[in-house]
Amino acid sequence: MRSFLWLEGYYHKFVRDFSRVVAPLTNITKKTTKHEWTNKCEEAFQELKKRLISVPALMLPEEREHFVMYNYALRVGIGRVLMQRWVK
């Protein structure tokens, strides 16, 4: 679960209310909480999937607009995201 949330966390910029949506999933990673997959966890997981595969997270590029490349580096590797517009 932590690996999944870490991966999804990179896309928090593209998902409105990301922290609210993933709260049930984040709670089950805490040491003080019993690891139990509840209906709220399932709903959060499905909602997060829906938001990540919908517009504007995944769009075809506009040929006439400029591109911006965002880079990040971690201990495990380097990543890049190519964007055209900032999503609020």
N, CA, C and O atoms as a CHARMM CRD file, in Angstrom:
* protein
*
  352
    1    1 MET  N      0.82400  -1.18600   0.00000 PROA 1      0.00000
    2    1 MET  CA     0.00000   0.00000   0.00000 PROA 1      0.00000
    3    1 MET  C      0.86900   1.25000   0.00000 PROA 1      0.00000
    4    1 MET  O      0.57500   2.21500  -0.70600 PROA 1      0.00000
    5    2 ARG  N      1.92700   1.23400   0.78300 PROA 2      0.00000
    6    2 ARG  CA     2.80900   2.41100   0.82300 PROA 2      0.00000
    7    2 ARG  C      3.43200   2.69300  -0.53100 PROA 2      0.00000
    8    2 ARG  O      3.54600   3.84900  -0.93700 PROA 2      0.00000
    9    3 SER  N      3.83800   1.64400  -1.23200 PROA 3      0.00000
   10    3 SER  CA     4.42500   1.81700  -2.56700 PROA 3      0.00000
   11    3 SER  C      3.40200   2.40300  -3.52700 PROA 3      0.00000
   12    3 SER  O      3.71900   3.28900  -4.32000 PROA 3      0.00000
   13    4 PHE  N      2.17700   1.90500  -3.45100 PROA 4      0.00000
   14    4 PHE  CA     1.11400   2.42100  -4.30400 PROA 4      0.00000
   15    4 PHE  C      0.86300   3.89600  -4.01200 PROA 4      0.00000
   16    4 PHE  O      0.76000   4.70100  -4.93800 PROA 4      0.00000
   17    5 LEU  N      0.76400   4.25500  -2.74500 PROA 5      0.00000
   18    5 LEU  CA     0.51400   5.64700  -2.38000 PROA 5      0.00000
   19    5 LEU  C      1.68400   6.54700  -2.75900 PROA 5      0.00000
   20    5 LEU  O      1.48700   7.70200  -3.13500 PROA 5      0.00000
   21    6 TRP  N      2.90600   6.01400  -2.65900 PROA 6      0.00000
   22    6 TRP  CA     4.07200   6.80100  -3.06500 PROA 6      0.00000
   23    6 TRP  C      4.00100   7.10700  -4.55400 PROA 6      0.00000
   24    6 TRP  O      4.25600   8.23700  -4.97100 PROA 6      0.00000
   25    7 LEU  N      3.65800   6.11400  -5.35000 PROA 7      0.00000
   26    7 LEU  CA     3.54200   6.30300  -6.79200 PROA 7      0.00000
   27    7 LEU  C      2.42200   7.28400  -7.11300 PROA 7      0.00000
   28    7 LEU  O      2.60900   8.20600  -7.90700 PROA 7      0.00000
   29    8 GLU  N      1.27800   7.09200  -6.50700 PROA 8      0.00000
   30    8 GLU  CA     0.14600   7.97600  -6.75500 PROA 8      0.00000
   31    8 GLU  C      0.39800   9.38500  -6.23000 PROA 8      0.00000
   32    8 GLU  O     -0.13000  10.35900  -6.76600 PROA 8      0.00000
   33    9 GLY  N      1.19900   9.48300  -5.18800 PROA 9      0.00000
   34    9 GLY  CA     1.50500  10.79000  -4.61800 PROA 9      0.00000
   35    9 GLY  C      2.16700  11.72800  -5.59600 PROA 9      0.00000
   36    9 GLY  O      2.02400  12.94600  -5.49100 PROA 9      0.00000
   37   10 TYR  N      2.89400  11.16700  -6.54800 PROA 10     0.00000
   38   10 TYR  CA     3.52300  12.02800  -7.54100 PROA 10     0.00000
   39   10 TYR  C      2.47000  12.75000  -8.37100 PROA 10     0.00000
   40   10 TYR  O      2.70300  13.86500  -8.83600 PROA 10     0.00000
   41   11 TYR  N      1.33100  12.13200  -8.55600 PROA 11     0.00000
   42   11 TYR  CA     0.27600  12.70900  -9.38500 PROA 11     0.00000
   43   11 TYR  C     -0.70100  13.56600  -8.59600 PROA 11     0.00000
   44   11 TYR  O     -1.75100  13.94100  -9.11900 PROA 11     0.00000
   45   12 HSD  N     -0.37800  13.88500  -7.34500 PROA 12     0.00000
   46   12 HSD  CA    -1.30500  14.67000  -6.53000 PROA 12     0.00000
   47   12 HSD  C     -1.63000  16.01300  -7.16000 PROA 12     0.00000
   48   12 HSD  O     -2.70100  16.56900  -6.91800 PROA 12     0.00000
   49   13 LYS  N     -0.71800  16.53900  -7.96600 PROA 13     0.00000
   50   13 LYS  CA    -0.95500  17.83000  -8.63000 PROA 13     0.00000
   51   13 LYS  C     -2.12300  17.75700  -9.60400 PROA 13     0.00000
   52   13 LYS  O     -2.76000  18.77100  -9.89000 PROA 13     0.00000
   53   14 PHE  N     -2.40200  16.57100 -10.11000 PROA 14     0.00000
   54   14 PHE  CA    -3.41100  16.41000 -11.14300 PROA 14     0.00000
   55   14 PHE  C     -4.76900  15.97400 -10.59100 PROA 14     0.00000
   56   14 PHE  O     -5.74900  15.91600 -11.33400 PROA 14     0.00000
   57   15 VAL  N     -4.83100  15.67300  -9.31600 PROA 15     0.00000
   58   15 VAL  CA    -6.06500  15.15400  -8.71700 PROA 15     0.00000
   59   15 VAL  C     -6.57400  16.15200  -7.68800 PROA 15     0.00000
   60   15 VAL  O     -5.92600  16.40600  -6.67200 PROA 15     0.00000
   61   16 ARG  N     -7.73200  16.70700  -7.96600 PROA 16     0.00000
   62   16 ARG  CA    -8.33000  17.66400  -7.02400 PROA 16     0.00000
   63   16 ARG  C     -8.67400  16.94100  -5.72500 PROA 16     0.00000
   64   16 ARG  O     -9.20000  15.82800  -5.75000 PROA 16     0.00000
   65   17 ASP  N     -8.37800  17.57100  -4.60200 PROA 17     0.00000
   66   17 ASP  CA    -8.64000  17.02300  -3.25500 PROA 17     0.00000
   67   17 ASP  C     -7.96000  15.67600  -3.03800 PROA 17     0.00000
   68   17 ASP  O     -8.53400  14.77200  -2.43000 PROA 17     0.00000
   69   18 PHE  N     -6.74500  15.55100  -3.53500 PROA 18     0.00000
   70   18 PHE  CA    -6.01100  14.28500  -3.46800 PROA 18     0.00000
   71   18 PHE  C     -5.92200  13.75900  -2.03600 PROA 18     0.00000
   72   18 PHE  O     -6.21500  12.58900  -1.78700 PROA 18     0.00000
   73   19 SER  N     -5.52200  14.60500  -1.10300 PROA 19     0.00000
   74   19 SER  CA    -5.32700  14.13800   0.27000 PROA 19     0.00000
   75   19 SER  C     -6.62900  13.67100   0.90400 PROA 19     0.00000
   76   19 SER  O     -6.62200  12.73800   1.70700 PROA 19     0.00000
   77   20 ARG  N     -7.73600  14.29700   0.56000 PROA 20     0.00000
   78   20 ARG  CA    -9.03700  13.87300   1.08000 PROA 20     0.00000
   79   20 ARG  C     -9.43500  12.52000   0.48900 PROA 20     0.00000
   80   20 ARG  O     -9.97000  11.66200   1.19100 PROA 20     0.00000
   81   21 VAL  N     -9.17300  12.33800  -0.79300 PROA 21     0.00000
   82   21 VAL  CA    -9.54800  11.08900  -1.45900 PROA 21     0.00000
   83   21 VAL  C     -8.75600   9.90900  -0.90400 PROA 21     0.00000
   84   21 VAL  O     -9.32000   8.84000  -0.66800 PROA 21     0.00000
   85   22 VAL  N     -7.45100  10.09400  -0.69300 PROA 22     0.00000
   86   22 VAL  CA    -6.60500   8.97000  -0.26200 PROA 22     0.00000
   87   22 VAL  C     -6.54200   8.79300   1.25800 PROA 22     0.00000
   88   22 VAL  O     -5.84600   7.89900   1.73900 PROA 22     0.00000
   89   23 ALA  N     -7.24200   9.61200   2.00700 PROA 23     0.00000
   90   23 ALA  CA    -7.17300   9.52700   3.47500 PROA 23     0.00000
   91   23 ALA  C     -7.46100   8.12400   4.01800 PROA 23     0.00000
   92   23 ALA  O     -6.71900   7.65800   4.88300 PROA 23     0.00000
   93   24 PRO  N     -8.50200   7.43200   3.55200 PROA 24     0.00000
   94   24 PRO  CA    -8.73100   6.07200   4.08000 PROA 24     0.00000
   95   24 PRO  C     -7.57800   5.11000   3.75900 PROA 24     0.00000
   96   24 PRO  O     -7.28100   4.21200   4.54600 PROA 24     0.00000
   97   25 LEU  N     -6.93700   5.29800   2.61100 PROA 25     0.00000
   98   25 LEU  CA    -5.81300   4.44100   2.24200 PROA 25     0.00000
   99   25 LEU  C     -4.57000   4.77100   3.05900 PROA 25     0.00000
  100   25 LEU  O     -3.80700   3.88000   3.43100 PROA 25     0.00000
  101   26 THR  N     -4.37500   6.03900   3.33000 PROA 26     0.00000
  102   26 THR  CA    -3.23900   6.46900   4.13200 PROA 26     0.00000
  103   26 THR  C     -3.37700   5.97500   5.57000 PROA 26     0.00000
  104   26 THR  O     -2.38800   5.59600   6.19700 PROA 26     0.00000
  105   27 ASN  N     -4.59200   5.98100   6.08500 PROA 27     0.00000
  106   27 ASN  CA    -4.82300   5.55800   7.47200 PROA 27     0.00000
  107   27 ASN  C     -4.42100   4.11100   7.72300 PROA 27     0.00000
  108   27 ASN  O     -3.94300   3.79000   8.81200 PROA 27     0.00000
  109   28 ILE  N     -4.60300   3.22800   6.74300 PROA 28     0.00000
  110   28 ILE  CA    -4.27100   1.81700   6.98700 PROA 28     0.00000
  111   28 ILE  C     -2.77000   1.55600   6.93400 PROA 28     0.00000
  112   28 ILE  O     -2.32800   0.44600   7.23200 PROA 28     0.00000
  113   29 THR  N     -1.97700   2.56400   6.55900 PROA 29     0.00000
  114   29 THR  CA    -0.51500   2.39100   6.55600 PROA 29     0.00000
  115   29 THR  C      0.10900   2.79600   7.88800 PROA 29     0.00000
  116   29 THR  O      1.29800   2.56600   8.10800 PROA 29     0.00000
  117   30 LYS  N     -0.67200   3.38900   8.76700 PROA 30     0.00000
  118   30 LYS  CA    -0.14200   3.82300  10.06000 PROA 30     0.00000
  119   30 LYS  C      0.08900   2.62200  10.97100 PROA 30     0.00000
  120   30 LYS  O     -0.65800   1.64400  10.93300 PROA 30     0.00000
  121   31 LYS  N      1.12600   2.71000  11.78400 PROA 31     0.00000
  122   31 LYS  CA     1.44200   1.62100  12.70900 PROA 31     0.00000
  123   31 LYS  C      0.37800   1.43900  13.78100 PROA 31     0.00000
  124   31 LYS  O      0.19000   0.33400  14.29000 PROA 31     0.00000
  125   32 THR  N     -0.31400   2.50900  14.12400 PROA 32     0.00000
  126   32 THR  CA    -1.31400   2.45000  15.19200 PROA 32     0.00000
  127   32 THR  C     -2.67700   1.96800  14.70800 PROA 32     0.00000
  128   32 THR  O     -3.58400   1.76500  15.51500 PROA 32     0.00000
  129   33 THR  N     -2.82800   1.78300  13.39400 PROA 33     0.00000
  130   33 THR  CA    -4.11200   1.39000  12.82800 PROA 33     0.00000
  131   33 THR  C     -4.05300  -0.05200  12.34300 PROA 33     0.00000
  132   33 THR  O     -3.05500  -0.47800  11.76200 PROA 33     0.00000
  133   34 LYS  N     -5.11600  -0.79200  12.58100 PROA 34     0.00000
  134   34 LYS  CA    -5.21300  -2.16500  12.09900 PROA 34     0.00000
  135   34 LYS  C     -5.34600  -2.14400  10.57300 PROA 34     0.00000
  136   34 LYS  O     -6.13900  -1.38100  10.02300 PROA 34     0.00000
  137   35 HSD  N     -4.56900  -2.98200   9.90300 PROA 35     0.00000
  138   35 HSD  CA    -4.61700  -3.05100   8.44600 PROA 35     0.00000
  139   35 HSD  C     -5.85900  -3.83800   8.02600 PROA 35     0.00000
  140   35 HSD  O     -5.85700  -5.06900   8.00300 PROA 35     0.00000
  141   36 GLU  N     -6.91400  -3.10100   7.69500 PROA 36     0.00000
  142   36 GLU  CA    -8.16700  -3.72200   7.30600 PROA 36     0.00000
  143   36 GLU  C     -8.74600  -2.97500   6.11300 PROA 36     0.00000
  144   36 GLU  O     -8.97000  -1.76600   6.17700 PROA 36     0.00000
  145   37 TRP  N     -8.98800  -3.70100   5.02400 PROA 37     0.00000
  146   37 TRP  CA    -9.51700  -3.10200   3.80100 PROA 37     0.00000
  147   37 TRP  C    -11.02800  -2.96200   3.96800 PROA 37     0.00000
  148   37 TRP  O    -11.76300  -3.95000   3.92200 PROA 37     0.00000
  149   38 THR  N    -11.47900  -1.73400   4.16000 PROA 38     0.00000
  150   38 THR  CA   -12.89700  -1.45700   4.40200 PROA 38     0.00000
  151   38 THR  C    -13.56700  -0.96100   3.13000 PROA 38     0.00000
  152   38 THR  O    -12.91900  -0.76700   2.10100 PROA 38     0.00000
  153   39 ASN  N    -14.88200  -0.76000   3.22100 PROA 39     0.00000
  154   39 ASN  CA   -15.61200  -0.19300   2.07800 PROA 39     0.00000
  155   39 ASN  C    -15.09900   1.20300   1.74100 PROA 39     0.00000
  156   39 ASN  O    -15.03700   1.58200   0.57200 PROA 39     0.00000
  157   40 LYS  N    -14.73200   1.96300   2.76900 PROA 40     0.00000
  158   40 LYS  CA   -14.19400   3.30800   2.52400 PROA 40     0.00000
  159   40 LYS  C    -12.87300   3.22500   1.75400 PROA 40     0.00000
  160   40 LYS  O    -12.61000   4.05400   0.88300 PROA 40     0.00000
  161   41 CYS  N    -12.05100   2.23700   2.07000 PROA 41     0.00000
  162   41 CYS  CA   -10.78800   2.04600   1.35200 PROA 41     0.00000
  163   41 CYS  C    -11.05600   1.70800  -0.11100 PROA 41     0.00000
  164   41 CYS  O    -10.41300   2.25000  -1.01100 PROA 41     0.00000
  165   42 GLU  N    -11.99400   0.82500  -0.33600 PROA 42     0.00000
  166   42 GLU  CA   -12.33500   0.43300  -1.71000 PROA 42     0.00000
  167   42 GLU  C    -12.88000   1.61900  -2.49300 PROA 42     0.00000
  168   42 GLU  O    -12.50600   1.82900  -3.64600 PROA 42     0.00000
  169   43 GLU  N    -13.76400   2.39700  -1.87000 PROA 43     0.00000
  170   43 GLU  CA   -14.31600   3.57500  -2.52700 PROA 43     0.00000
  171   43 GLU  C    -13.21800   4.58100  -2.85500 PROA 43     0.00000
  172   43 GLU  O    -13.21500   5.16100  -3.94100 PROA 43     0.00000
  173   44 ALA  N    -12.29200   4.79100  -1.93300 PROA 44     0.00000
  174   44 ALA  CA   -11.18000   5.72200  -2.16200 PROA 44     0.00000
  175   44 ALA  C    -10.29800   5.22800  -3.29900 PROA 44     0.00000
  176   44 ALA  O     -9.88900   6.01400  -4.15400 PROA 44     0.00000
  177   45 PHE  N    -10.00400   3.93700  -3.31600 PROA 45     0.00000
  178   45 PHE  CA    -9.17800   3.35000  -4.36800 PROA 45     0.00000
  179   45 PHE  C     -9.83900   3.51400  -5.73100 PROA 45     0.00000
  180   45 PHE  O     -9.17900   3.91000  -6.69200 PROA 45     0.00000
  181   46 GLN  N    -11.12200   3.21900  -5.82700 PROA 46     0.00000
  182   46 GLN  CA   -11.84100   3.34200  -7.09600 PROA 46     0.00000
  183   46 GLN  C    -11.93400   4.80300  -7.54300 PROA 46     0.00000
  184   46 GLN  O    -11.79000   5.09900  -8.72900 PROA 46     0.00000
  185   47 GLU  N    -12.17200   5.70500  -6.60500 PROA 47     0.00000
  186   47 GLU  CA   -12.24200   7.13600  -6.93400 PROA 47     0.00000
  187   47 GLU  C    -10.89400   7.65000  -7.42700 PROA 47     0.00000
  188   47 GLU  O    -10.83300   8.42300  -8.38300 PROA 47     0.00000
  189   48 LEU  N     -9.83000   7.22600  -6.78400 PROA 48     0.00000
  190   48 LEU  CA    -8.49200   7.64300  -7.20400 PROA 48     0.00000
  191   48 LEU  C     -8.18500   7.12200  -8.60200 PROA 48     0.00000
  192   48 LEU  O     -7.65700   7.86100  -9.43400 PROA 48     0.00000
  193   49 LYS  N     -8.50600   5.87400  -8.86700 PROA 49     0.00000
  194   49 LYS  CA    -8.30200   5.31700 -10.20900 PROA 49     0.00000
  195   49 LYS  C     -9.07800   6.11700 -11.24800 PROA 49     0.00000
  196   49 LYS  O     -8.55100   6.45200 -12.30900 PROA 49     0.00000
  197   50 LYS  N    -10.33300   6.41800 -10.93200 PROA 50     0.00000
  198   50 LYS  CA   -11.17900   7.16300 -11.86700 PROA 50     0.00000
  199   50 LYS  C    -10.58800   8.53900 -12.16900 PROA 50     0.00000
  200   50 LYS  O    -10.56800   8.97500 -13.32000 PROA 50     0.00000
  201   51 ARG  N    -10.11200   9.21100 -11.13600 PROA 51     0.00000
  202   51 ARG  CA    -9.56500  10.55200 -11.33300 PROA 51     0.00000
  203   51 ARG  C     -8.23400  10.54500 -12.08000 PROA 51     0.00000
  204   51 ARG  O     -7.92000  11.49500 -12.79700 PROA 51     0.00000
  205   52 LEU  N     -7.46100   9.49100 -11.91900 PROA 52     0.00000
  206   52 LEU  CA    -6.16400   9.43400 -12.59100 PROA 52     0.00000
  207   52 LEU  C     -6.26900   9.10700 -14.07300 PROA 52     0.00000
  208   52 LEU  O     -5.37700   9.46500 -14.84200 PROA 52     0.00000
  209   53 ILE  N     -7.32300   8.44300 -14.48700 PROA 53     0.00000
  210   53 ILE  CA    -7.44000   8.07700 -15.89600 PROA 53     0.00000
  211   53 ILE  C     -8.40000   8.98100 -16.65600 PROA 53     0.00000
  212   53 ILE  O     -8.69600   8.72300 -17.82300 PROA 53     0.00000
  213   54 SER  N     -8.88400  10.02600 -16.01700 PROA 54     0.00000
  214   54 SER  CA    -9.81800  10.92300 -16.68200 PROA 54     0.00000
  215   54 SER  C     -9.13900  12.23900 -17.02700 PROA 54     0.00000
  216   54 SER  O     -8.04200  12.53800 -16.55600 PROA 54     0.00000
  217   55 VAL  N     -9.80700  13.00600 -17.84800 PROA 55     0.00000
  218   55 VAL  CA    -9.32800  14.33300 -18.21700 PROA 55     0.00000
  219   55 VAL  C     -9.34300  15.18500 -16.96700 PROA 55     0.00000
  220   55 VAL  O    -10.27500  15.01200 -16.18200 PROA 55     0.00000
  221   56 PRO  N     -8.43200  16.06800 -16.69800 PROA 56     0.00000
  222   56 PRO  CA    -7.30500  16.44600 -17.53200 PROA 56     0.00000
  223   56 PRO  C     -6.01500  15.70000 -17.22500 PROA 56     0.00000
  224   56 PRO  O     -4.96200  16.07400 -17.74300 PROA 56     0.00000
  225   57 ALA  N     -6.05900  14.66100 -16.40300 PROA 57     0.00000
  226   57 ALA  CA    -4.81700  13.95400 -16.07900 PROA 57     0.00000
  227   57 ALA  C     -4.18200  13.34700 -17.32000 PROA 57     0.00000
  228   57 ALA  O     -2.95900  13.36300 -17.46300 PROA 57     0.00000
  229   58 LEU  N     -4.99300  12.81600 -18.20800 PROA 58     0.00000
  230   58 LEU  CA    -4.48200  12.22200 -19.43500 PROA 58     0.00000
  231   58 LEU  C     -5.13300  12.91200 -20.63300 PROA 58     0.00000
  232   58 LEU  O     -6.31800  12.70900 -20.89600 PROA 58     0.00000
  233   59 MET  N     -4.37600  13.71500 -21.35000 PROA 59     0.00000
  234   59 MET  CA    -4.88500  14.42900 -22.51900 PROA 59     0.00000
  235   59 MET  C     -3.87000  14.35000 -23.64700 PROA 59     0.00000
  236   59 MET  O     -2.67400  14.18100 -23.41000 PROA 59     0.00000
  237   60 LEU  N     -4.34900  14.47200 -24.85500 PROA 60     0.00000
  238   60 LEU  CA    -3.44500  14.58400 -25.98800 PROA 60     0.00000
  239   60 LEU  C     -2.85500  15.98700 -26.00400 PROA 60     0.00000
  240   60 LEU  O     -3.54100  16.94400 -25.64700 PROA 60     0.00000
  241   61 PRO  N     -1.60800  16.12700 -26.40800 PROA 61     0.00000
  242   61 PRO  CA    -0.99100  17.45600 -26.40100 PROA 61     0.00000
  243   61 PRO  C     -1.55500  18.36100 -27.48800 PROA 61     0.00000
  244   61 PRO  O     -1.99700  17.90200 -28.54200 PROA 61     0.00000
  245   62 GLU  N     -1.52600  19.65500 -27.20300 PROA 62     0.00000
  246   62 GLU  CA    -1.88300  20.67300 -28.18400 PROA 62     0.00000
  247   62 GLU  C     -0.62000  21.02600 -28.95400 PROA 62     0.00000
  248   62 GLU  O      0.37600  21.43000 -28.35400 PROA 62     0.00000
  249   63 GLU  N     -0.64400  20.88100 -30.25600 PROA 63     0.00000
  250   63 GLU  CA     0.55900  21.08100 -31.06300 PROA 63     0.00000
  251   63 GLU  C      1.11000  22.50100 -30.97500 PROA 63     0.00000
  252   63 GLU  O      2.32200  22.68800 -31.08000 PROA 63     0.00000
  253   64 ARG  N      0.26900  23.48900 -30.78900 PROA 64     0.00000
  254   64 ARG  CA     0.71000  24.88900 -30.83200 PROA 64     0.00000
  255   64 ARG  C      1.06300  25.46800 -29.47200 PROA 64     0.00000
  256   64 ARG  O      1.40900  26.64600 -29.37700 PROA 64     0.00000
  257   65 GLU  N      0.98200  24.67300 -28.43300 PROA 65     0.00000
  258   65 GLU  CA     1.31900  25.17100 -27.09900 PROA 65     0.00000
  259   65 GLU  C      2.71500  24.72500 -26.69800 PROA 65     0.00000
  260   65 GLU  O      3.22600  23.71600 -27.18500 PROA 65     0.00000
  261   66 HSD  N      3.32700  25.49700 -25.79800 PROA 66     0.00000
  262   66 HSD  CA     4.65700  25.16600 -25.29900 PROA 66     0.00000
  263   66 HSD  C      4.58900  23.99800 -24.32000 PROA 66     0.00000
  264   66 HSD  O      3.56500  23.75900 -23.67900 PROA 66     0.00000
  265   67 PHE  N      5.69700  23.28400 -24.22300 PROA 67     0.00000
  266   67 PHE  CA     5.81700  22.18900 -23.27300 PROA 67     0.00000
  267   67 PHE  C      6.72000  22.60400 -22.12000 PROA 67     0.00000
  268   67 PHE  O      7.63900  23.40300 -22.29700 PROA 67     0.00000
  269   68 VAL  N      6.45600  22.06500 -20.95800 PROA 68     0.00000
  270   68 VAL  CA     7.31300  22.25900 -19.78800 PROA 68     0.00000
  271   68 VAL  C      7.65800  20.87300 -19.26700 PROA 68     0.00000
  272   68 VAL  O      6.77900  20.02300 -19.12100 PROA 68     0.00000
  273   69 MET  N      8.94600  20.64100 -18.98500 PROA 69     0.00000
  274   69 MET  CA     9.35800  19.34900 -18.45200 PROA 69     0.00000
  275   69 MET  C      9.71000  19.50700 -16.98400 PROA 69     0.00000
  276   69 MET  O     10.53100  20.34700 -16.61700 PROA 69     0.00000
  277   70 TYR  N      9.07800  18.68600 -16.14200 PROA 70     0.00000
  278   70 TYR  CA     9.37800  18.66100 -14.72000 PROA 70     0.00000
  279   70 TYR  C     10.21600  17.42100 -14.43700 PROA 70     0.00000
  280   70 TYR  O      9.86700  16.31700 -14.85600 PROA 70     0.00000
  281   71 ASN  N     11.30700  17.60700 -13.73400 PROA 71     0.00000
  282   71 ASN  CA    12.21000  16.50100 -13.39000 PROA 71     0.00000
  283   71 ASN  C     12.21200  16.29900 -11.87900 PROA 71     0.00000
  284   71 ASN  O     12.02800  17.24200 -11.11000 PROA 71     0.00000
  285   72 TYR  N     12.42100  15.06200 -11.47600 PROA 72     0.00000
  286   72 TYR  CA    12.58400  14.77800 -10.05400 PROA 72     0.00000
  287   72 TYR  C     13.55300  13.61500  -9.91200 PROA 72     0.00000
  288   72 TYR  O     13.64800  12.75400 -10.78600 PROA 72     0.00000
  289   73 ALA  N     14.26700  13.60700  -8.79700 PROA 73     0.00000
  290   73 ALA  CA    15.23100  12.53800  -8.53500 PROA 73     0.00000
  291   73 ALA  C     15.02900  12.01500  -7.12700 PROA 73     0.00000
  292   73 ALA  O     14.84200  12.77900  -6.18000 PROA 73     0.00000
  293   74 LEU  N     15.07100  10.71100  -7.01100 PROA 74     0.00000
  294   74 LEU  CA    14.95200  10.04200  -5.72500 PROA 74     0.00000
  295   74 LEU  C     16.08500   9.03100  -5.61400 PROA 74     0.00000
  296   74 LEU  O     16.85300   8.85200  -6.55900 PROA 74     0.00000
  297   75 ARG  N     16.18900   8.39200  -4.50300 PROA 75     0.00000
  298   75 ARG  CA    17.22800   7.37400  -4.33900 PROA 75     0.00000
  299   75 ARG  C     17.05700   6.21400  -5.31200 PROA 75     0.00000
  300   75 ARG  O     18.03400   5.57400  -5.70000 PROA 75     0.00000
  301   76 VAL  N     15.82200   5.94700  -5.70100 PROA 76     0.00000
  302   76 VAL  CA    15.55200   4.77900  -6.54500 PROA 76     0.00000
  303   76 VAL  C     15.54500   5.09300  -8.03500 PROA 76     0.00000
  304   76 VAL  O     15.48900   4.16900  -8.84600 PROA 76     0.00000
  305   77 GLY  N     15.59900   6.35200  -8.41700 PROA 77     0.00000
  306   77 GLY  CA    15.60900   6.66000  -9.84500 PROA 77     0.00000
  307   77 GLY  C     15.29500   8.10800 -10.13200 PROA 77     0.00000
  308   77 GLY  O     15.14300   8.93400  -9.23300 PROA 77     0.00000
  309   78 ILE  N     15.20200   8.38300 -11.41400 PROA 78     0.00000
  310   78 ILE  CA    14.91900   9.72900 -11.91100 PROA 78     0.00000
  311   78 ILE  C     13.63700   9.65200 -12.72300 PROA 78     0.00000
  312   78 ILE  O     13.40500   8.67800 -13.43900 PROA 78     0.00000
  313   79 GLY  N     12.80500  10.68300 -12.60900 PROA 79     0.00000
  314   79 GLY  CA    11.56200  10.71000 -13.36200 PROA 79     0.00000
  315   79 GLY  C     11.34200  12.05100 -14.01200 PROA 79     0.00000
  316   79 GLY  O     11.91000  13.06200 -13.59900 PROA 79     0.00000
  317   80 ARG  N     10.51200  12.04700 -15.03100 PROA 80     0.00000
  318   80 ARG  CA    10.17600  13.27500 -15.74200 PROA 80     0.00000
  319   80 ARG  C      8.69300  13.25900 -16.09600 PROA 80     0.00000
  320   80 ARG  O      8.09800  12.20600 -16.31900 PROA 80     0.00000
  321   81 VAL  N      8.11500  14.45900 -16.14100 PROA 81     0.00000
  322   81 VAL  CA     6.73900  14.62600 -16.59300 PROA 81     0.00000
  323   81 VAL  C      6.73400  15.76700 -17.58100 PROA 81     0.00000
  324   81 VAL  O      7.25800  16.84400 -17.29600 PROA 81     0.00000
  325   82 LEU  N      6.15000  15.54100 -18.73300 PROA 82     0.00000
  326   82 LEU  CA     6.03200  16.56500 -19.76000 PROA 82     0.00000
  327   82 LEU  C      4.62400  17.12600 -19.69700 PROA 82     0.00000
  328   82 LEU  O      3.64700  16.38800 -19.81900 PROA 82     0.00000
  329   83 MET  N      4.52100  18.45000 -19.50300 PROA 83     0.00000
  330   83 MET  CA     3.21000  19.07400 -19.33500 PROA 83     0.00000
  331   83 MET  C      3.07100  20.27200 -20.25100 PROA 83     0.00000
  332   83 MET  O      4.05700  20.85900 -20.69800 PROA 83     0.00000
  333   84 GLN  N      1.81700  20.62400 -20.52000 PROA 84     0.00000
  334   84 GLN  CA     1.53500  21.83900 -21.27100 PROA 84     0.00000
  335   84 GLN  C      0.80400  22.87100 -20.44000 PROA 84     0.00000
  336   84 GLN  O      1.06400  24.06700 -20.57700 PROA 84     0.00000
  337   85 ARG  N     -0.08800  22.44500 -19.59500 PROA 85     0.00000
  338   85 ARG  CA    -0.86200  23.37700 -18.77900 PROA 85     0.00000
  339   85 ARG  C     -0.86200  22.90800 -17.33200 PROA 85     0.00000
  340   85 ARG  O     -0.82200  21.71100 -17.04900 PROA 85     0.00000
  341   86 TRP  N     -0.90700  23.87000 -16.43000 PROA 86     0.00000
  342   86 TRP  CA    -1.00800  23.54300 -15.00800 PROA 86     0.00000
  343   86 TRP  C     -2.46500  23.35200 -14.66700 PROA 86     0.00000
  344   86 TRP  O     -3.29700  24.18500 -15.02600 PROA 86     0.00000
  345   87 VAL  N     -2.79500  22.26900 -13.98000 PROA 87     0.00000
  346   87 VAL  CA    -4.16600  21.97100 -13.59100 PROA 87     0.00000
  347   87 VAL  C     -4.37300  22.40900 -12.15500 PROA 87     0.00000
  348   87 VAL  O     -3.61000  22.01100 -11.27400 PROA 87     0.00000
  349   88 LYS  N     -5.39100  23.22000 -11.90200 PROA 88     0.00000
  350   88 LYS  CA    -5.66900  23.68100 -10.54900 PROA 88     0.00000
  351   88 LYS  C     -6.69400  22.81400  -9.90200 PROA 88     0.00000
  352   88 LYS  O     -7.06100  23.04800  -8.75000 PROA 88     0.00000
